[in-house]
Amino acid sequence: MKKPRTSVTKCMTLRLPYTDIDRFADSCLILVFLNGN
């Protein structure tokens, strides 16, 4: 299984301003899933 590190990094950078970590994590996981599939 390959994990798109670039997508995760991009997501983390984009979600950095958000304080809600749970939302940030969910959004990241969804983005990674969409990019992976």
C-alpha positions, 0 to 999 in steps of 0.5 A: 500500500502506497500512501501519498505523502505529498497529499498529506503534507499539502493537506496539513499545510492547508489545514494548519490555520484550523484549530479543530484537530478532529475536523483537520484529521477527518478532512485529511483522511478524506482527501488522502482517500480520494487521492489514493483511489 
